[in-house]
Each structure stands twice: as structure tokens, then as C-alpha cells.
Amino acid sequence: MNRTDAIVAACFVALGLYLLISGAALPAGIGRLLGAGFFPVLIGLATSGLALCLLASAFRRSGLRYEIENHRALGGVIGLTFVYLFLWGSGLFVVRTAVFLALFLRMLGERWKTSLAVAAVLTAGVTLAFQYGLRVSLE
């Protein structure tokens, strides 16, 4: 058994189930229009299905080994992601997301200038698409 694959697969199964359950709790669509939970449920199903395939393959093979080179960066990225998710719904989506993306990219080795530029462009794109294009509040 490949323990690394099994642990990663179990985490993604949990994430997929969380998306599935959360998406199912969102309002249903009206008539032929899709509801707000359609895509989260679809993504949850896909994530869970792919993770279950990875879990099955983890029990069938044991030859591949993965080694994490930078435990500190991995811990930082995981911690940063949990802080970002914990602050979800606290307001200031634009600021919170831009800071998260800039720090995330910096932890992965990007220069500050590149991290800030990418974070600003991605945050602006998401905000424009959802808040102004789709009229979905991100706060």
C-alpha cells in the first residue's frame, strides 16, 4: 500500500463530500435554470470519484514513492489556506483573496513583484466576473 496516496486520497474524498453536502444545501433552480448548488455538487462528485480511484490504486501498488522537499513551505501553504477559509464570510473578499494569493505564490517561490501582480489580476478577474458579470455577491 502506498500510504502517501492513501492519505491524499482520503483528504480529497473528505473535500469532495464536503462540497457535495454543501452544494446540496444551496437553493434549487427555478424551472429549467440551474440552482446555485449545481456546480459545487458536480465538482464534489468529480473530486470524490477521482479520489476514490486514487485510493483504490494506493492499495494495489506500492512501488511509487513521493518525497516532500520543503516541509516548511507545505505547512505554510496549508496553514494559510485554513486561515483564508476560516475568514470566509468576514467581508473584504478582495483584500483577503489578494493577500492570500500573493502569500501563497510567494511561499511557492515566486518573487514578490510577480506574486503581487498575479494576485491583483486574478482577484480583479474573479471579482469582476462574479460580482458584476454574474451578480453573485462574494461577501
C-alpha positions in Angstrom: 0.0 0.0 0.0 1.2 3.5 -0.8 0.4 5.5 2.4 1.0 8.9 0.8 -1.6 8.2 -1.9 -4.0 6.8 0.6 -3.7 9.9 2.8 -4.0 12.3 0.0 -7.0 10.4 -1.5 -8.7 10.3 1.9 -8.3 14.1 2.2 -9.8 14.6 -1.3 -12.7 12.3 -0.6 -13.5 14.4 2.5 -13.2 17.6 0.5 -15.5 16.1 -2.3 -18.1 15.0 0.3 -18.0 18.4 1.9 -18.6 20.1 -1.5 -21.4 17.6 -2.3 -23.2 18.2 1.0 -22.7 22.0 1.0 -23.8 22.2 -2.6 -26.9 20.1 -2.0 -27.9 22.5 0.8 -28.0 25.5 -1.6 -31.3 26.6 -3.2 -32.6 24.6 -6.2 -33.0 26.2 -9.6 -36.2 27.7 -10.9 -37.8 25.9 -13.8 -35.0 24.9 -16.3 -32.4 27.2 -14.6 -29.7 25.5 -12.7 -29.6 26.2 -9.0 -26.7 27.6 -7.0 -25.6 24.2 -5.8 -25.3 22.6 -9.2 -21.6 23.2 -9.8 -20.5 22.6 -6.2 -22.3 19.2 -6.3 -20.8 18.4 -9.7 -17.3 19.3 -8.5 -17.8 17.4 -5.3 -18.9 14.3 -7.3 -15.9 14.5 -9.6 -13.4 15.1 -6.7 -14.8 12.2 -4.7 -14.8 9.9 -7.7 -11.3 10.7 -8.7 -10.1 10.5 -5.1 -11.7 7.0 -4.7 -9.9 5.9 -7.8 -6.6 7.1 -6.3 -7.5 5.4 -3.0 -8.1 2.1 -4.8 -4.8 2.4 -6.7 -3.0 3.2 -3.5 -4.0 -0.2 -2.1 -3.0 -2.0 -5.4 0.5 -0.6 -5.8 3.4 0.2 -3.6 6.3 1.0 -5.9 5.9 4.8 -6.3 7.3 7.0 -3.5 6.9 10.7 -3.2 9.1 12.8 -1.1 8.3 16.3 0.1 11.3 18.6 -0.3 10.2 21.6 1.7 8.0 20.7 4.7 8.1 24.3 5.9 6.5 25.7 2.7 4.0 22.9 2.7 2.9 23.6 6.2 2.8 27.3 5.5 0.6 26.8 2.4 -1.8 24.5 4.4 -1.9 26.9 7.3 -2.5 29.9 5.0 -5.3 28.1 3.3 -7.0 27.2 6.6 -6.8 30.8 7.7 -8.3 32.0 4.4 -11.2 29.5 4.7 -11.7 30.4 8.4 -12.1 34.1 7.4 -14.6 33.3 4.6 -17.7 35.4 5.1 -15.9 38.0 7.3 -16.1 40.5 4.5 -13.4 42.2 2.4 -13.2 39.4 -0.2 -11.0 41.4 -2.5 -8.4 42.2 0.2 -8.4 38.8 1.7 -8.1 37.0 -1.6 -5.4 39.2 -2.9 -3.3 38.8 0.2 -3.9 35.0 0.2 -2.8 34.6 -3.4 0.3 36.9 -3.0 1.4 35.0 0.1 0.6 31.6 -1.5 2.6 32.3 -4.6 5.5 33.8 -2.5 5.6 30.6 -0.4 5.9 28.6 -3.6 9.0 30.5 -4.6 7.7 33.3 -6.8 9.2 36.8 -6.5 7.2 39.5 -4.6 6.6 41.5 -7.7 5.3 38.6 -9.7 3.2 37.3 -6.7 1.5 40.7 -6.2 0.9 41.2 -9.9 -0.7 37.8 -10.4 -2.7 38.1 -7.2 -4.1 41.5 -8.3 -5.0 40.3 -11.8 -6.7 37.1 -10.5 -8.6 38.8 -7.7 -9.8 41.5 -10.1 -10.9 38.9 -12.7 -12.8 36.8 -10.2 -14.4 39.9 -8.6 -15.5 41.3 -12.0 -16.8 38.0 -13.3 -18.8 37.1 -10.2 -19.9 40.4 -8.7 -20.5 42.4 -11.8 -20.9 39.8 -14.6 -22.9 37.1 -12.7 -24.2 39.5 -10.0 -23.1 37.0 -7.3 -22.0 38.6 -4.0 -18.6 37.4 -2.8 -19.0 38.9 0.6 
